[in-house]
Structures are given as structure tokens and as C-alpha cells.
Amino acid sequence: MARPRSFDEDRVLDTAMRTFWANGYESTSTRDLCEALGLDRSSVYNAFTNKRELFKRALTRYMDATTADQQRILDDDELPATERIRALFARILRTEAENRRDGHGLGCLTVNTTMELAGRDPEIALMLARDTERRIAGLTTAIRNGQRAGDIGSTRDPAELARFVNAVIAGIRVAAQGGADDATIEAVAATAMDALA
């Protein structure tokens, strides 16, 4: 008979996610994970097989949560499309401010993973690409609706504008991680909003 797990898997995944987010995949050792999780190596391996499987689960958890959060903002029918996108940028800026350490943001786990692993790990690259497509689809719908309603003045293809907004968000994350201050990344978001007008 298998022994029941003696830990809260959601808490473990959240802690692992934060650890990978702060340090990256390669720089996070199994020892780092065990210390952060308060579990011994055998408990981690029994539950998640290995570091890579734990990372994939943590990355999936992060992507599901952040993409759902973005979609909740974009689905707010009470606001015009421009205000939804402005609210999305505000959420990104707030997250960066809340996660600043020593003048540097944590960035975004998906953006960080794209830079660290996507070029050499096809399975991770596919996970990231699927998540990007979900986010682009939500942005495309919001932008298309905004163009129809007349509150987004740009006549560019909605999917192109969605990819642009997504790229700006990724750029804000990287800039914050590199030490850009709040005023700098706020100006980038404002410039992107001007481009939609």
C-alpha cells in the first residue's frame, strides 16, 4: 500500500515555482529545492520523479495562473478594450514593483524560461509556445473588439497588435529584471498604449 504524501502539493509547487522564478532552472539545485520546500530528496523524487519534472509542473502552474489572470482582465466587459489593456499593463507594473529585490525585478518565469531553455529544450519550448498562443488569442479578441467599438484606433491586424502588446509586456519584464525603475517601465507601457490609439 502506498504511503500518503505528508505535504501539501499545491504549497510545494508554489514554493518550487518561486525558487525557479528567482534563480532560474540551471541555477536551482536539488539541494536548493529541498531546503526551500522543507522536504528531503527522496520525498521530492517520490512525488515529482526529478528536478525537471518538478520544474515542468511548477512552470505549468505559473503559466496557468498568469494566463488566467490576464484573461480575467481582458474579459471585463464593463471596460472598453483600451482600459482592459491599460489594466493589464497596470497589473504587470504592480507585479514587477512587488517582486523587486535589490533594485531588480524577478521578471516573468515564462520569459526567463524562454531565454534560458526554449532554444535547447523542445518540450519546454512547446509548453511556452502553447501558453503564448493562449495569451495572444485573448489579446487579439480584446483588440478586435476594441477596433470594432472604436476605442482602439490602430487599423493594424488585431493579431499583429496582440503580438506587439505581448512583446512589450515581455520587454517590460526583462527591463525590470535588468534594473529599470518604475518610471522607465511605466513609460514603456504608456508608449504601447499610444501605439494602440
N, C-alpha and C positions, 0 to 999 in steps of 0.2 A: 504494500500500500504506500503510495507516495505521501511524503510529509507535506502538510500545508505550508505555504510560504508564510514566513513570520515578519513580513514587511508590507508596507503599502506601496503597491506597484506604481500608482499614479505619482506619489511623492518621490519615489526613486527616479522615475522618468523625468519629472520636473527638475530634480537636482542634477541628474546627468545632463539634461538639456542645458542648464545654466553653466555647468562646468565646461562642456564642449563649446558653448557660446563664448565664454570668457577666454578660453585658451586655444581653441581650435582642436581639430581631430588628432593630428600628429603630435601636438604638444601635450595632450592629455594622456597620461599613462594609466594603466590599470590601477596602480597604487593610488594615483590622484583620485580616481573614481571611487575606489574603496574607502578612502578617507572622507571624501565628500558625502558619500552615501551612508557611511557608518556601517558598512557590510564587509564581510571578509570575501576574499577572491572566489572561494567555492560557491558562496551564495550568489554572487554576481554571475558566475559562469553557469550555475544550475538554472538560473532564471532567464538569462539572456544569451547563452552559448559563448559569446566572446565580445570583445570591445566593439567590433564593427557592427554586430547585430544590435547591441545596446545603442550605438550611435544612430543607426537607421531608425530604430524605434523613437529615439529622442528627437531626431530630425523630423520624422513624420508628425509627431505630437506638436512640435513648433509650427510646422507648415500648416497643419490643420487649424490650429488656434489663430495664427496671424491672418490666414486667408479668410477664415470665418469672420474675424473681427473687421477686416477690410470690407467684406461683403455686407455685413450689417450696416456699416456706414453708407455704402453705396446704394443700399436698398431702402434708405429712409425717404419714403415718398412725400414726407412733409416738407422737404427741402428741394430747391432747384438743383439741377445737376452740378452747377458750379460750386454751390455751397457744400454739396456732398464731397466733392473732390477737395475743396478747401478744408473740410473737416478731416478728411483722410490725411492730408498733409499735416494738419494740426496734431493729429494722433501720432504721426511719425516723429514730429519735432518733440512732442511731450515724452515719448518713449526714449528718445536719444538723451534728453535732459535728465530723465530719471535714472538712466543707466550709465551716466558719466562717471568715470574713475580717473583720477589724476589728470583731468582735463581732456580725456579721450572717451568717446562713446564706445559701447560694445558693438555697434553696427547691427547687423542682422544675421542671424545664424544661416539663413539661406544664401545671402550674398557672400558671407565669409566662406561658406562651404563651396559655393560656385568658384570662388577664387582659389581655394585650397585643393579641391578634389575633382571638380567636374571635368577637367581636361585629361584626367588619367583614370577615372573610375566610371565606366559606362553605366553601371547600375545606379550610382548616386546621381550621375548626370541626367538619367531618365526620370528619377524621382523629382529632381529640381525642375526639369522641363515641364513635367505634368503640372506641378504647382504653379509655375509661371503662366501656363496656359489658362489655368483656372482664374488667376488674378487678372490676366489680360481680358478674359471673357467678361468678367464683371465690370471692369473699367470701360470696355467697348460698349456694353449695353448702356451704362450711365451716360457716356459721352454721346452716343447716338440719340438717346432720349433728350439730352440737353440741346443738341443741334436742332432736333425737331421742334422743341419748345421755344427755341430762340435765345436761350440763355448761354449757349456756347456758340460764339460767333465764327470760330475757325471752320472752314469748309473742307479741311483735310479729312481723309478717310478716318472714321472713328477708331478702327483697329490700329492705324498708324499713330494716332494721338494717344491711344491706350498704351502702346509700347513706349512712346515718349514719356508719358507720366510714370510708368513703371521704371524706366531707366533713370529718371530724375530721382525717384524715391531711392533706388539703389545707390545713386551718386551721393545723395544726402547721407545715407548710412555710412558709406566709405569715407566721406569728408569728415563726418563726426568722429569716426574711429581714428582718423588721422589727426584729430585735434582741432578741427574747425569749430569756432564758437557758435553760440546760439544765433547771434545776429547774422552770421555768414550763411548758415543753413536756412534760416528764415528768409533771407533774400533770394536764395535759390528757389525755394518753394513759391515765393511771390512772383518771380520771373516766369516760372512754369505756368502759374495761373494767368499771367498776362498773355502768354502764348495761346491759351485757350479762348481768350476773349475775341 
